[in-house]
Amino acid sequence: MNLNSLLYSLGLSGLFSSRIFLPAFVTALFMKYGYSWPFLSNIEFLSEMAAKAANHPTWFTSGGMITALGVLSVLEFAADKSPEARELMDDFSVYAKTGLSGLTTLGVMNTADAEFAGSVIQQAGIVEVFPAVLSAAATYLGSTVRGGVLGVLTEADPDDTVKIRGFLSWIEDFLVIVGIRYLFYAPLAAFVVILGFFGVLYLLRKHYEGKLEDAKVPCEKCCEKIHSFATGCHHCGASRKSPNVLGFLGGIKEEKAASIEEQKLRLMRLKRSPLSGERFEGKGVELKCEADGTTAFSDSALTQSYIGSVTAKLPKVLLISALLGIVPVLGLIAGVIYYRLRIVAPFRRYLTAGRSFFTKWVLRITLLALAILQVSFGGIIAVPLMALLNYLFYRSAFTKSLREAGLSG
């Protein structure tokens, strides 16, 4: 068994925690052609792998496999830049990454030691598949930890309005490609770095969970631990008089809510139950909180107030958008982020993936024309017009969802 290839496969499992197809594609591509490229030609391990691949061609370095992985990598790259597509992939990506990580390990071992792995697929004994099982298990663990950390960002900004997830997506694409290069160059060192990276992710997740738990307060009636921003106890139903204000990114402020109704609306805008403050999981207008049994928008009066509270922000948003639009390019970016957070996100985060995707694409052609107008120094008109169109489209999609669900809107 080749020790370098084993360490490489284990290190690769960390990169598979970020992407499904890209690590496999870059690995197969480097193994077959990388030895002839200037920035890879000095890597002895890669040259050895290329020689073995030439003398003993394997399924993993075949032209058809590399092409298929390349196409799938491009599709994954495009999908990961869309919040809706990313959400759909999150449902199965952990298992896909785990499976492909194991297969890639078999491919690497096959190429590195043809005599060792020549009959792996036909004679899958325990010893032969152990590296693949180990790599798949490490990938599953890494993907789970990564999902937990990025889940905090998704909870705070489901539509990626601020584009933090989008920025991290580009960083991950870069790290996968660069990381594979260094895995070939120094497998052991790269493996240690990847282990440290996931250790940091795990600690960050535990820190976040601990902060939320430590911030809970006892119910005045039954002493059950509840969120300090909750309007009532999910256990006994007792109401609270002065809940804390919850910030956009999930931070709990010292400031107290002006009224219970205002707090309920704020929690719903953040996709949380108006009673317990626990997050609504999933998409749609009929979501149900598992902690307190509250169904989103089942209260007709609260639903009307919710729509009205978003509409009330429109005049201020249009004014600020016009002022931001005066600044070329940067004003456009700031204006889009601002109006999406204020008057689009409260509607969009309750739309199903299909309806949100359709609404977004119907808007894009018009918004592209307006963006060009803004760059041409017409931003004082273009940005608020973009905000108004977004508000009208998403409010319409939201109220249509309510009607279809039989809820009053």
C-alpha positions in Angstrom: 0.0 0.0 0.0 1.4 3.4 -1.0 1.6 5.6 2.2 1.6 8.9 0.2 -1.6 8.0 -1.7 -3.2 7.0 1.6 -2.4 10.3 3.2 -3.5 12.1 0.1 -6.8 10.3 0.2 -7.4 11.2 3.8 -6.5 14.8 3.2 -8.7 14.9 0.2 -11.7 13.9 2.4 -11.4 17.4 3.9 -11.8 19.0 0.5 -14.7 16.7 -0.3 -16.4 18.2 2.7 -16.8 21.4 0.6 -17.5 20.1 -2.9 -19.0 16.9 -4.4 -17.3 16.6 -7.8 -14.6 19.2 -8.0 -12.0 17.4 -5.8 -12.4 14.2 -7.8 -12.2 16.0 -11.1 -9.0 18.0 -10.2 -7.4 14.9 -8.7 -8.0 12.8 -11.8 -6.9 15.7 -14.1 -3.7 16.3 -12.2 -2.9 12.6 -12.0 -3.1 12.2 -15.8 -1.8 15.5 -17.1 -0.4 17.5 -14.2 3.1 16.2 -14.4 3.6 18.1 -17.6 2.5 21.4 -16.3 5.2 23.9 -15.0 3.6 24.5 -11.6 3.2 20.7 -10.9 6.2 19.2 -12.7 8.5 19.3 -9.7 6.2 17.1 -7.5 7.8 13.7 -7.4 4.7 11.9 -6.1 2.6 13.3 -9.0 5.2 12.2 -11.6 5.2 8.7 -10.1 1.4 8.6 -10.3 1.5 9.8 -13.9 4.0 7.1 -14.9 1.9 4.4 -13.3 -1.3 5.7 -14.9 0.4 5.6 -18.3 1.7 2.0 -17.7 -1.5 0.7 -16.1 -4.5 2.7 -17.3 -7.3 2.7 -14.8 -11.0 3.7 -14.8 -10.3 6.7 -12.7 -7.9 8.4 -15.1 -9.8 7.5 -18.2 -10.8 10.3 -20.6 -14.5 9.5 -20.2 -14.3 9.7 -16.4 -12.4 13.0 -16.4 -14.9 14.5 -18.9 -17.9 13.4 -16.9 -16.4 14.7 -13.6 -15.5 18.0 -15.4 -19.1 18.5 -16.6 -20.5 17.7 -13.2 -18.1 20.1 -11.5 -19.1 22.9 -13.8 -22.8 22.3 -13.0 -22.1 22.1 -9.3 -20.1 25.3 -9.5 -23.0 27.1 -11.1 -25.6 25.6 -8.7 -23.6 26.6 -5.6 -23.8 30.2 -6.6 -27.6 30.2 -6.3 -29.2 30.1 -2.8 -32.2 28.1 -4.1 -30.0 25.5 -5.9 -27.6 25.4 -2.9 -30.5 24.7 -0.6 -31.7 21.8 -2.8 -28.1 20.3 -2.9 -27.7 20.6 0.9 -30.4 17.9 1.3 -28.3 15.2 -0.3 -24.8 16.7 -0.6 -23.4 15.0 2.5 -24.2 11.6 1.2 -22.9 12.4 -2.3 -19.7 13.7 -1.0 -19.2 10.7 1.2 -19.8 8.2 -1.6 -17.6 10.0 -4.2 -14.8 10.5 -1.6 -14.7 6.7 -1.1 -14.7 6.1 -4.9 -12.0 8.7 -5.5 -9.8 7.0 -2.8 -10.2 3.7 -4.7 -9.2 5.5 -7.9 -6.1 7.0 -6.3 -5.1 3.7 -4.7 -5.8 1.9 -8.0 -3.4 4.2 -9.9 -0.8 4.4 -7.2 -0.5 0.6 -6.8 -2.1 -1.3 -9.7 -1.0 -4.6 -8.2 -2.6 -3.8 -4.9 -5.8 -2.4 -6.2 -6.2 -4.1 -9.6 -9.0 -6.3 -8.3 -10.5 -3.9 -5.7 -13.8 -3.6 -7.5 -14.1 -7.3 -8.1 -12.8 -8.5 -4.7 -13.8 -5.9 -2.2 -12.3 -7.4 0.9 -12.0 -5.6 4.2 -8.3 -4.7 3.8 -8.7 -3.5 0.2 -11.6 -1.1 0.9 -10.4 0.1 4.3 -8.8 3.3 2.9 -12.0 4.1 1.0 -14.1 3.5 4.1 -11.8 5.7 6.2 -11.8 8.5 3.6 -15.6 8.3 3.3 -16.1 8.4 7.1 -13.8 11.5 7.4 -15.7 13.2 4.6 -19.0 12.5 6.3 -17.7 14.0 9.6 -16.2 17.0 7.8 -19.4 17.7 5.8 -21.5 17.5 8.9 -19.3 19.9 10.8 -19.1 22.3 7.8 -22.9 22.2 7.4 -23.4 23.0 11.0 -21.2 26.1 10.8 -22.5 27.4 7.5 -26.0 26.6 8.8 -25.6 29.5 11.2 -25.1 31.9 8.3 -28.0 30.3 6.4 -30.3 30.7 9.4 -29.3 34.4 9.7 -29.6 35.1 6.0 -31.5 32.4 4.2 -31.5 34.3 0.9 -27.8 35.2 1.1 -28.7 38.9 0.7 -25.4 40.0 2.2 -23.6 37.5 -0.1 -21.5 36.0 2.8 -22.3 32.4 1.7 -21.6 33.4 -1.9 -18.2 34.8 -1.0 -17.3 31.7 1.0 -18.4 29.6 -2.0 -15.7 31.3 -4.2 -13.1 30.8 -1.4 -13.9 27.1 -1.1 -13.6 26.6 -4.9 -10.2 28.2 -4.8 -9.1 26.2 -1.7 -10.1 22.9 -3.3 -7.9 23.5 -6.4 -5.0 24.9 -4.5 -5.4 22.3 -1.7 -5.1 19.4 -4.1 -1.8 20.8 -5.4 -0.4 20.9 -1.9 -1.8 17.5 -1.1 0.3 16.1 -3.9 3.4 18.1 -2.8 3.2 17.3 1.0 0.4 14.9 1.8 1.1 14.7 5.6 1.5 18.4 6.2 -1.7 19.2 4.2 -3.6 16.5 6.1 -2.6 18.0 9.4 -3.7 21.5 8.2 -7.1 20.1 7.1 -7.6 18.4 10.5 -6.8 21.7 12.2 -9.3 23.5 10.0 -12.1 21.2 10.8 -11.2 21.4 14.5 -11.6 25.2 14.3 -15.0 24.8 12.6 -16.2 22.4 15.3 -15.2 24.8 18.1 -16.9 27.7 16.3 -20.1 25.6 16.1 -20.0 24.6 19.8 -19.3 28.2 20.7 -22.4 29.5 18.9 -24.6 26.8 20.3 -23.3 27.5 23.8 -24.0 31.2 23.5 -27.6 30.6 22.6 -28.0 28.1 25.4 -26.4 30.4 28.0 -28.6 33.3 26.9 -31.8 31.4 27.8 -33.8 32.5 30.8 -36.2 30.6 33.1 -39.9 31.1 32.5 -41.4 33.2 35.3 -44.3 30.6 35.7 -42.8 27.1 35.2 -39.1 27.8 35.2 -38.6 26.1 31.8 -35.5 27.4 30.0 -36.6 29.7 27.1 -35.1 32.2 24.7 -34.8 35.7 26.2 -36.3 37.1 22.9 -39.4 34.8 23.1 -42.8 36.4 23.7 -44.0 33.4 25.6 -43.1 30.0 27.1 -43.3 27.0 24.7 -43.9 24.7 27.7 -46.7 26.4 29.7 -47.8 29.2 27.3 -47.2 32.0 29.8 -46.6 35.3 28.1 -43.5 37.5 28.7 -43.6 41.3 29.1 -40.2 42.5 28.0 -38.4 40.2 25.6 -35.0 41.1 24.2 -34.6 42.3 20.7 -33.0 39.8 18.3 -30.5 41.1 15.8 -30.2 40.3 12.1 -27.3 37.8 12.5 -28.9 36.1 15.6 -27.2 38.2 18.2 -29.3 39.0 21.3 -29.3 42.7 22.2 -29.7 44.2 25.6 -32.5 46.4 24.1 -36.1 45.4 25.1 -38.9 45.2 22.5 -41.2 48.2 22.5 -44.3 45.9 22.4 -45.2 42.2 22.2 -46.8 42.7 18.8 -43.7 44.4 17.4 -41.6 41.6 18.8 -43.8 38.9 17.2 -43.5 40.7 13.8 -39.7 41.0 14.2 -39.4 37.3 15.0 -41.5 36.3 12.0 -39.4 38.5 9.7 -36.4 36.5 10.9 -38.4 33.3 10.2 -38.9 32.4 13.8 -42.0 31.4 15.8 -43.8 34.5 17.2 -44.2 32.6 20.5 -41.0 30.7 21.4 -38.6 32.4 19.0 -37.5 29.0 17.6 -36.7 28.9 13.9 -39.2 27.7 11.4 -37.6 24.9 9.4 -38.2 24.5 5.7 -39.9 26.7 3.1 -43.5 27.8 2.6 -46.2 29.8 4.4 -47.5 26.8 6.4 -44.4 26.0 8.4 -44.9 24.7 11.9 -42.7 25.2 14.9 -41.7 21.9 16.5 -41.1 23.5 19.9 -44.5 25.3 20.5 -46.7 24.0 17.6 -47.3 27.4 16.2 -48.1 27.5 12.4 -46.8 30.4 10.5 -49.5 32.8 9.3 -52.4 30.8 10.8 -53.4 34.0 12.7 -55.2 36.3 10.1 -54.7 39.5 12.1 -51.0 38.8 12.6 -50.6 38.0 8.9 -52.2 41.3 7.9 -49.9 43.1 10.4 -46.9 41.3 9.0 -47.6 42.5 5.4 -48.4 46.0 6.7 -45.1 46.2 8.7 -43.1 45.4 5.6 -45.1 47.9 3.5 -44.6 50.6 6.1 -40.8 50.4 5.5 -41.2 51.1 1.7 -41.1 55.0 1.7 -37.9 55.1 3.8 -36.3 52.3 1.7 -37.1 54.2 -1.5 -35.6 57.4 -0.1 -32.4 55.7 1.1 -32.1 53.7 -2.1 -32.3 56.9 -4.2 -29.6 58.5 -2.1 -27.4 55.4 -2.4 -28.0 55.3 -6.1 -26.3 58.6 -6.6 -23.0 56.8 -6.0 -22.0 54.8 -9.1 -21.5 51.0 -8.8 -20.9 50.9 -5.1 -24.1 52.7 -4.4 -25.9 50.1 -6.5 -24.4 47.3 -4.5 -25.2 48.9 -1.1 -28.7 49.8 -2.3 -29.5 46.3 -3.5 -28.4 44.8 -0.2 -30.3 47.4 1.8 -33.7 47.0 0.1 -33.4 43.2 -0.1 -32.9 43.0 3.7 -35.7 45.5 4.5 -38.6 44.7 2.1 -37.7 41.6 0.1 -36.3 39.1 2.6 -39.4 39.1 4.9 -41.5 37.8 1.9 -38.9 35.7 0.0 -37.7 33.6 3.0 -41.2 32.1 3.2 -41.6 31.2 -0.5 -41.0 27.7 -1.7 -37.8 27.2 -3.7 -39.7 26.9 -7.0 -41.7 30.1 -6.6 -38.7 32.0 -5.3 -36.6 30.9 -8.3 -39.4 31.8 -10.8 -39.9 35.2 -9.3 -36.2 36.0 -9.2 -35.7 35.1 -12.9 -38.8 37.1 -14.0 -37.2 40.1 -12.4 -33.7 39.7 -13.7 -34.1 41.1 -17.2 -35.7 44.3 -16.0 -33.2 44.7 -13.2 -30.3 44.2 -15.5 -31.6 47.1 -17.6 -32.0 49.2 -14.5 -28.5 48.4 -13.3 -27.1 49.6 -16.7 -29.1 52.8 -16.2 -27.6 53.2 -12.7 -24.1 52.9 -14.1 -25.0 55.6 -16.6 -25.6 58.0 -13.7 -29.3 57.4 -13.4 -29.1 55.6 -10.1 -31.2 58.1 -8.2 -34.1 56.7 -10.2 -32.9 53.2 -11.0 -32.1 51.9 -7.5 -35.5 52.9 -5.9 -37.3 51.6 -9.0 -35.5 48.3 -8.5 -36.5 48.3 -4.9 -40.2 49.0 -5.8 -40.3 46.3 -8.4 -38.7 43.7 -6.1 -41.2 44.6 -3.4 -44.2 44.3 -5.7 -43.1 41.0 -7.2 -42.2 39.3 -4.0 -45.3 40.6 -2.1 -47.4 39.3 -4.9 -45.8 35.9 -4.8 -46.1 35.8 -1.0 -49.8 36.7 -1.0 -50.5 34.2 -3.8 -48.9 31.5 -1.6 -51.1 32.5 1.3 -54.2 32.3 -1.0 -53.2 28.9 -2.3 -52.7 27.7 1.2 -56.1 28.9 2.3 -54.7 31.6 4.6 -55.9 35.1 4.8 -53.5 37.7 3.4 
